[in-house]
Amino acid sequence: MIAYLRDYANAITALAYLFAVVGLYLALNGRIELGVAAMLWTWFLDHWDGHVARKTSHVRRPGVADFGKSFDGFADFIHGVVFPAAVVILLGKGSMLSLIASLTLILAGAIRLSYFENVGLTADARFTGIPVSYDTPLLAVLLLSRPLFSGEAFPTVAAVAFIVLAAAHVTTTIKVPAIRGAAIPIATGFAVITSIALAFLTAPLSPLTDSP
């Protein structure tokens, strides 16, 4: 089984899993912003593994490609569904609204990924509904905007945002282009810059003068 990771695309997916575990570890230990920063790296690596898989499709054995498809799908569920759902609960401190938001997100995410697994992209390379890969970037943007909200209001804003996003995951009226080609470096740049911003958000401010 480990031999499947010799494939370049699958090796990138494995690296994405490592960042996902780090992200979960940080978030569950109270470092939510840093956890999301780490998960953003899982997010952009998820686009690179697909890009590499397409570029090397002519040399990949069918079994390796099939393994990679499932391997990538589980990563999508972790960084696009389970992680945001867990963070919403952490932000809401276990409130009923956070539970409802997380249940809705996980159910919608599972439905969406199952649909994509069997139907795939449209003929013009678009997703039906909003992909779950948008969840972690949204979470990052919400956290960066956190200072704009009161401490009591922000968990509610986050929960409601993900309830709306969960509905968008399973709609058939929205068509979203796949992130491919030139869009991949753009997504990578966004992830790197945003992860750095989140890290600075959690860094303690240095005193301007030494204490007497």
N, C-alpha and C positions, 0 to 999 in steps of 0.2 A: 504493500500500500504506500509506503513512504516513497517508493520509486516514482510515484506520480508527481512528486514535488520537484523532480529534476526538470520538468517542463517549466519554461520561463514564466508563462502566465500563471500556472499554479503556484510557483514559488512566490510571485508577487502577492497572490491571494493569501498565502500562508503568512507573509509579512504583515498584511493587513489585519489578520487575526491577532497577531502579537500586539499591534497598536490598540485593537479593540479590547483586549484583556487589560491592558494598561489603563485605557479610558474608563472601563468599568471599575477597576480597582481604585482609581483616583476619585471618581464620583461617589462610590459607596463609602469612601473614607472622608467625605466632606469637602473634597476639592473638586467641586462640580465644574467650574470654569476650565481647570486643567484637564479634567476628564473629557470634556467636550473638545478641547484643543487636540488631545490625542486621537479622539474618534474622527476628527476631521481628516487626519492622515489615513485612517482606514477608508474614509470616504473617497479621497482622490486616488488612492491605490486601487480601489474598486473599479475606477474608470480605466486605469492603466492596464490592469490585467486583461480586460476585454479588448483593449487596443492591441496589446501584444498577441493575444489569442488570434485575432483577425489577421495580423501581419504574418503569423507563423502557421496559419491554418493548413498550408500545403505540406508541412512537415510533421504535423501532429497526428499521432495515431488516434483512431476513433475512440478507443477506450479512454485515452488520456483526455480527449476533448469532452467526453461524456462525464468523466469524473470532475473536470474543471467546472462544468456547468452547474453541477450539484454543489460543489465546494463553494463556488461563488454565491449561489443562492442562499446558503446558510449564513454567509457573511453579510449579505443584504439584510437578512432577518435580524441579525444582531445589531448592526450599526444603524439600520433604518427603522427598526420597530422596537426591539426589546430595550435598547439603550435609552431612546427618548422617553419611552413609557416609564422606565425606572426613574429617570431624572424628573419627570413631571410629578411622580409620587414624592420624591425627595424634596422638591421645591414646595409642594403643598403640604409636606409633613403628614402625609397619610390622610388628607381630607377626603370627604366623599366625592367632591368634584374631581380631585386628582385621580381617584380610583376609577370613576366613570370615564375620564379622558383616557386613561391607560388601557382599560378594557376595550374601549372603542377603537383605539389606535392598533392594539394587537390583533383584534378580530379583522379590522379593515386591511391591515398589513398582510395578514396571512391569506386573506381572500385575494388580494391584489397579486401577491407573489405566485400563488397557485394559478391564477388566471394567466399571468405572464409566462409561467413555465409551460403551459399547454397551448397558448395562443401566440405569444411572442409579439413582435412589433407589427404595426400596420404595414401595408405595402410601400408606403413612403417613409419608412423607418421612424415612425412616431410611436410613443407610448399612449395607450388608452388610459386616461386618468393620470393623476400626478404620481410619479414614481416614489417609492419609499426612500430613495436616496436623497430626496429633498429635505427629509426630516432633521438630520443632524445639522446641515447648514442653517435651517430655520432656527434651531435651538441655539446655535452660535450667535445669530443676529439678535435673538431675543435677549440673550445674556449680556451682549454688548450694550443693548438699550435699557438694561435693568435700572441704571441710575435715574431714568426718566419717570419711573413709577415708584409709588410708595411701597414699603416692605410688605404691606398687607395685600396690595393690589396685584403685585407681580405674579404670584403663584396662580391667581385666577386668570390673568391674562394668558399665561403660558398654557394652562389647562384648556381654555376656550380655543386658543389658536390651534392646538393639536386635535381637538374635536372637529374643528372645521377642516383641518388637513386630512383627518381620517376619512371624512365624507368625500373629499376630493380624490382620495386614493381609489375609491370604488366607483366613481362616476364614469359614465361612458360618453359624456358630452364634451370632455376636455381632451385634446390631443397635444402631447408634448414631444418636441423633437428629442431624439436621443443625443446624449453628450458624446460626440465623436469628433475626430479630426482636430481642427484648430481649437475647438471648445475644450479639449482635455487640458492643454497647458493653461488656459484661462481658469478652469476649475481648480487646477493645481495651485496657481498663484493665489486665488481667493482663499483656498484652504490654508496655505502657508502663512499668508498675511493675517488672516483672521485668527489662526491658532496663536500667533505671536501676540496679537492684540489681547487675546484672552489671558495669556500668560502674564502680560503686563498689568492686566486688570486685577490679578490676584497678588502681584508682587507688593510687598510692603514699601511704603514711601520712605526714602532716606531722610533723616533730619537735616535741615538746612545748616544748623550750627551744632557744635558739640555741646553736650550737656555739661553744666558747670561741675 
